[in-house]
């Protein structure tokens, strides 16, 4: 029968001492129920003596190359190992198992009987002999690791480990070899190991809450890993998450299960690894053993070296040490110094679960108990709010009888007394105990209860209240739980100083927590004060791996021009390159992305360099430094030179206040620009939206972002990133359109001035220039922009209309000469015509040399007619050529009037229609010839007049 309780006595979340666990396990064995046993209670003592000449486990060897992998067997499995040579070699070098090597005097107590002699040849006192581990046991590489394929698309990584395996080895396996992200939280789920009934509403709450807290915080969920009891409920929650949220991060569910009780474990054994191992969940034929749960992502299968099929609990010491080791590590982000927290979530359970809770509370680990899940969980929930002296043996006996049902008959009075004592100590530490009571209409607050339990325990551990809220906020940012920060920290009871929030703003930016950036801005953080000193430069040094960072590194000559992006970002010198990043490098790259028509947005540190000083800077301004904060830059640039001749005491107070307000406003605009640019260059959509709201010149900012993103998309060598950049560029173009449209509706004249106003924040350029350079057709197509463009185009209208009048005069003179004054000797009017024609030819030549050739110069060469004009015999052919030239010059009017709002579209339509008309006439001629020939052949017989026949066919 599968044990009822997964966490028997001795499951200590934070104790690495195996002696205490063995002691409690022994007590569990003595108190094991006849009809039902705890998972760990039935476990035999685990021999964990270290070898005499070894102080530590096998050291972590360097992973050799593929050539070090042994592929002696040509089996299919060995061929598949070639796709994972490094992981396979690392596992075989660092993870071992223990085997009994005694076959003469009998197998050591507790070690494999299958490899020993028959029982008949064993001495009678065989089981009383002391196992000599030095003589009978030796370490060999593990023979079970790889990938389990459960059928369909589900697969999980697994490895068989021994109970003495060091937790640091397992942690390296999980994080470096299996590439799991470092956890921000560990959720250790414990409770009943046998299938138990969970009410539908509580089941939904547990599933949704567990998955939500795991997704938002980046937590690891650690369970027993088998397909039964509380582990099965965790697996179902992970499965539901995978089905409903395919785009979110994958849930990390690690199953730590005893190797000896796994059903069909022989399918997992292969010395070279199984990639994959085909595993079938056979719950009907598993008997007293257990199948693995197919919804867990990773498995650590713990072997204690015995052949005991009832070895439930053999994994507990190793699981305890692993969780203890993880809790000593820093959180997943390097921007915080807080260590990883562990929380225990309890459903159902028996005596073993009670001892697990007790040990966790004693070590300071918070526990969340789900009321209504059954048995010991409900017993603790019922007495959690009572005074300690009210928790009596009688009360515990009544509650046990109520919630344990038939099992109560097998529980002895001394056990009840022991349970009472442990429950009293558990309830006494209320800061570490959280009872979750779910209502039927409550569908998603378990995650809040888990986080509140951690924060409550964390707050109690801190002696100073000020330090407590800071750690609370740091945890909330790391876990990305803005709801917790809103309800627990940013309340109306306290007014916040901007300086108190600076460190958290940096943490939110570096860790990419846009919701917290918005929350901090709403609660008093002054952006221009935050971007002081070297904060902005530090943010660029901490850019995530992105295309802009690659460009910076490349410009700094840390990579060669032929290096690919991946090689550049994976190189060993990347950390060193980050340290060398300055605002001058950023300014150069931003100017390249915006265009050479802009100026540098950050001053150069080199004396006499580009943009070392601005034109509007006072002549006596101090020299520029390499790194400027918004406030310092504005104070350096925006000064009042007209009062310099007056003494300081005579300055007008009102003018001084206006100057200060102007400087503060400009500093705020600069700070908003800097944060927005930092978000845009890394293609961060959510953060750039928030930063755009802080920009003063929002239209220029949106158009500049569109230009930068389109340029990066053009230069990017990534497959998917350019599309994301173009989408974000389109988003900001729409934002610019929205703001400009509202401005144009309110004041058309001022809105049009915005288009041509020079923006000092974005390289001394204009909105209209940015839109045209970025090819933002939707923005240019706006009514207000078109009106402004029409005004710009109409500025030289006098010259345009003069040219049209002059051209009509030319055509009139041309027509007059052809029809009235074309003599054998050229008249004065004809000579004037030729001179006028000569000027037109000169203009065409000028356009060709200035690269403005419009394709009409060939129409301006009727000088052959002038040659014919010199002879009397060719006078008439010359006049014919001039007549043809007149037709051509008349047709040029169509090109001139194309720009007209009314005639232009019609001319284009006619031009396109003429091309289509040719094909229509070709088809029509076929029909006409076919009909004419047939009719001519029917009506007239044998006519040999070819010209008359052709005419007759054409006209019939």
Secondary structure, DSSP 8 states (H G I E B T S, - for coil): ---SBSS-TT--TT---HHHHHHHHHHHHHT--SS--BTTTT---------TT-SSS--------GGGS---S--HHHHHHGGGHHHHHHHHHH-EEEEE---SS---TTB-STTS--GGGS-TTGGGS---HHHHEEEEE-S-EEEEEEETTEEEEEEEEETT--HHHHHHIIIIIS-----SEEEEEEEBSS-----HHHHHHHHHHHHHHHHHHT-EEEE--BSSHHHHHHHHHHHHHHHH-TTS---EEEEEEEGGGBTTGGGG--TT-EEEEE----SSS-TTSB-B-TT-SEEEEEE-SB--TT-TTTTHHHHHHHHHHHHTSB-SSTT---B-EEEEEEES--HHHHHHHHHHHHTT-EEEEETTS-HHHHHHHHHTTS-GGG--HHHHHHHHHHHHGGGGGG--HHHHHHHHHHHHHHHH-GGGEEEE---TT--S-HHHHHHHHHHHHHHHH-SSHHHHHHHHHHHHHHHT-HHHHHHHTS-TT----GGGGHHHHHHHHHTT-HHHHHHHHHTT--HHHHS-TTHHHHHHHT--S-HHHHHHHHHTTSS-TT--HHHHHHSTTHHHHHHT--HHHHHHHHHHHH-TTS--SS--SSTT-TTSS-TTS-TT-----SS--HHHHHHHHS--GGGTTS-GGGS-HHHHHHHHHHHHHHHHHHHHHHHHHHHHHTT-HHHHHHHHTT-SSHHHHHHHHHHHHHHHHHH---SSHHHHHHHHHHHHHHHHHHHHHHHHHH-HHHHHHHHHS-BGGGTSB-HHHHHHHTT-HHHHTSHHHHHHHHHHHTTTHHHHHHHHHHHHHHHHHHHHHHHT---SS--HHHHHHHHHHHHHHHHHHHHHHTT---S-GGGG--HHHHHHHTSSTTHHHHHHHHHHHHHHHHHHHHHHGGGSTTHHHHHHHHHHHHHHHHHHHHHHHHHHHHHHHHHHHHHS-S---HHHHHHHHHH-
